[in-house]
Amino acid sequence: MLDFGPSADPANQAAPRGGLSSSPPLVLYPEREEARHHWLDPAEGVARYLVGRISGPFFKLRLRRLLSQTLKRAGPVAALSDAALDARLEDARRRARCDGLSDATLAESFALIREISRRTLGLYHHKVQLLGALAMARGAVAEMATGEGKTLTSTLTAGAAGLAGIPVHIVTVNDYLAERDAETMRPLYDRLGLSVGVLIHGLQPEARRAVYGCDIVYASNKEIAFDYLRDRVKLDGAPRNLSLKLRRYFDPGAKNDAPVMRGLPFAIVDEADSVLIDEARTPLILSRETDATAERVWAETAHRLADTLHEPRDYVVHPRDRRVELTKKGKLSLEEQGTRTGGIWTNRIRREQAVQQALTARLMFHEGDHYVIDDGKVVIVDEYSGRIMEERSWNDGMHQLVEVKEGVEVTPRKEVLARITYQRFFRRYGRLAGMTGTAREVSAELSSVYRLNVVAIPTNTPAQRRRLGVRVFPTAERRWSAVAARANALRETGRPVLIGTRSVAASEQASAALSALDVPHELLNAKLHKQEAQIIADAGLAGHVTVATNMAGRGVDIGLDPDVAARGGLHVILTERHDSKRIDRQLEGRAARRGEPGSSEVMLSLEDAILTQTSAGRGALARLARLPWPVGPVAAGRLFRRAQRRAEAGHARARRTLLDQDRRLGTMLAFSGRPE
Ligand SMILES: Nc1ncnc2c1ncn2[C@@H]1O[C@H](COP(=O)(O)OP(=O)(O)OP(=O)(O)O)[C@@H](O)[C@H]1O
């Protein structure tokens, strides 16, 4: 059995940990070797798909058997006194430490955690939650409908792994959810003798190390992946057990140099499709700014040395290649001056490169052509589009050389230290599992990129959501008026209404339309997020109207007033189609949760971004405009769905390209000895 290093929480160390040896723990950094398989390999994709189809029913059968083993223990465990329950827990911990997550230990741990949850949180896991947790323990993505209680479900898997001595990372989409989930579930973990840590933005390395020392770590995907990148840079590439031990042996006090994580043993990813698929479009880049003064000195010296050279004796210019070449005489003259200047200038390659670049900056880069000076800054002009590119800078010191040439303030260089995609990062976990309400659309990608199978878990009670269809309006303005009128009518019947919008601007338009009808409402968007928790808490009250961006989407639980259910529950109005159908489904999922009543409807306009911002959408609109008869709602609805499918395919392509680039870059950099 692997030992994953010290548990850093003193509270946890004081807690009963029967079976834990007192010998100094080994510091390992477990992570999975980079898999050979690759998304773009079609043969592997087909093979995996077929294996998944064949083994799927057997897998479910195995889960059902495990479920009945767990349920058999429920009665006897419920009859135990508190003291007897604790004793049985210690026994289970001891066995789990030896056997890991075997079927027998899982069934026993689940039964105990379920009962302890009832006694501490007052929440008793439903059968379907046990099933979801078992699927995750066996490395799958549990697709559980929105509102089915994934947070509570994950406590079974995380708790069982914790009892077996496997550290768990519960990955959420943001810090707010990480903190909320950790705090709600803390009493349960405390009683299990497992320590819980929450990683939030701004924590110092020492505090982070303490958090990672806990048995269960709640963190957002960003925080955790950046910590991993920083560790990799510190460890100068792949961590080796031996090198870690040597470090500890020779330099035990060098805390700053030590990694903050204990490796990548087990991740349970909440909102798995969002984290593993949607976020996977952008790579994570860890960069460092160099010292601006040192850059200025370097660039000034390069220019000073370039001043002493003359064309054509010392250099020749190749305008077509935008390149300057030093002649033998030029090199000789530089050698003399380099020796006089000292420092890095004595190094022939670095000296000649710097001077060549300085000459290029002077002779080949022209103001108004390649760049402009804006507010005392050199800003690059894109040669193809003619637009200024505020965020871009030339690399290898060229930007600083142009800045010195123009006499403006020299900015630091951005040096890329490490780069990774979420795809590569999550594949390195020894065990990976996930949960979400919307996985079936991306099950093929989850399987081929992460080797994760999706298991659909039934709802605890039959869903009561009523879908009231799609209406399409010719202009956005008419849509907003209709949305406001509809919300007002529902509000007067005592039902709460949630209006979901795609952008801050759209949320403001919806709010203006409601104000025009004197409809009292709350607005929740990125600009106004201060009272987020309060707005969400009130959104289920009778007659409340809430306009929100996606901030009221995934993970948001809107509790209903007791009499609201009798009036029909929460009504959600979707005012635009998102780029992915899954986001629409998540928004709809705010209503009719846990078998409660609720309804949703869609109100779109032909001016919506999904149609107007893509060439395919614009083309379709133009064809519609030429039609001699008006289009009906069914045809218009289809138009939106097609545009959405195109957008989904475009994003999938972008992810595939990124993964491919990442893999190639990884191979190249591995050859040149870089960490990532
Ligand atoms: N077994 C249970 N018994 C009673 N209440 C439960 C149970 N499981 C979960 N709940 C409650 O259900 C609510 C919804 O839970 P949670 O927010 O975890 O759902 P979710 O599945 O994550 O939803 P979403 O998909 O929208 O993120 C919470 O208030 C939670 O306390």
The ligand as an SDF file (V2000), in Angstrom:
LIG
                    3D

 31 33  0  0  0  0  0  0  0  0999 V2000
  -30.0080   12.3580    0.5110 N   0  0  0  0  0  0  0  0  0  0  0  0
  -30.4650   13.6020    0.6490 C   0  0  0  0  0  0  0  0  0  0  0  0
  -31.4700   13.8700    1.4950 N   0  0  0  0  0  0  0  0  0  0  0  0
  -31.9390   15.1050    1.6380 C   0  0  0  0  0  0  0  0  0  0  0  0
  -31.4720   16.1900    0.9710 N   0  0  0  0  0  0  0  0  0  0  0  0
  -30.4680   15.9960    0.1080 C   0  0  0  0  0  0  0  0  0  0  0  0
  -29.9100   14.6930   -0.1140 C   0  0  0  0  0  0  0  0  0  0  0  0
  -28.9290   14.8070   -1.0260 N   0  0  0  0  0  0  0  0  0  0  0  0
  -28.8600   16.1140   -1.3660 C   0  0  0  0  0  0  0  0  0  0  0  0
  -29.7840   16.8360   -0.6960 N   0  0  0  0  0  0  0  0  0  0  0  0
  -30.0050   18.2760   -0.8350 C   0  0  0  0  0  0  0  0  0  0  0  0
  -30.2550   18.5710   -2.2120 O   0  0  0  0  0  0  0  0  0  0  0  0
  -29.7990   19.8800   -2.5130 C   0  0  0  0  0  0  0  0  0  0  0  0
  -29.0670   19.8860   -3.8450 C   0  0  0  0  0  0  0  0  0  0  0  0
  -27.8120   19.3320   -3.6930 O   0  0  0  0  0  0  0  0  0  0  0  0
  -26.6020   19.7370   -4.6550 P   0  0  0  0  0  0  0  0  0  0  0  0
  -26.4820   21.1960   -4.7700 O   0  0  0  0  0  0  0  0  0  0  0  0
  -25.4410   18.9400   -4.2290 O   0  0  0  0  0  0  0  0  0  0  0  0
  -27.1660   19.1970   -6.0290 O   0  0  0  0  0  0  0  0  0  0  0  0
  -26.3830   19.0100   -7.3810 P   0  0  0  0  0  0  0  0  0  0  0  0
  -26.7180   17.6680   -7.8850 O   0  0  0  0  0  0  0  0  0  0  0  0
  -24.9390   19.3010   -7.1760 O   0  0  0  0  0  0  0  0  0  0  0  0
  -27.0210   20.1040   -8.3090 O   0  0  0  0  0  0  0  0  0  0  0  0
  -26.3730   20.7950   -9.6150 P   0  0  0  0  0  0  0  0  0  0  0  0
  -26.3410   19.7520  -10.6620 O   0  0  0  0  0  0  0  0  0  0  0  0
  -27.3320   21.8570   -9.9170 O   0  0  0  0  0  0  0  0  0  0  0  0
  -25.0340   21.2670   -9.2260 O   0  0  0  0  0  0  0  0  0  0  0  0
  -28.9860   20.3480   -1.3300 C   0  0  0  0  0  0  0  0  0  0  0  0
  -29.7350   21.2710   -0.5920 O   0  0  0  0  0  0  0  0  0  0  0  0
  -28.7640   19.0820   -0.5340 C   0  0  0  0  0  0  0  0  0  0  0  0
  -28.6630   19.3390    0.8560 O   0  0  0  0  0  0  0  0  0  0  0  0
  1  2  1  0
  2  3  1  0
  2  7  2  0
  3  4  2  0
  4  5  1  0
  5  6  2  0
  6  7  1  0
  6 10  1  0
  7  8  1  0
  8  9  2  0
  9 10  1  0
 10 11  1  0
 11 12  1  0
 11 30  1  0
 12 13  1  0
 13 14  1  0
 13 28  1  0
 14 15  1  0
 15 16  1  0
 16 17  2  0
 16 18  1  0
 16 19  1  0
 19 20  1  0
 20 21  2  0
 20 22  1  0
 20 23  1  0
 23 24  1  0
 24 25  2  0
 24 26  1  0
 24 27  1  0
 28 29  1  0
 28 30  1  0
 30 31  1  0
M  END
$$$$
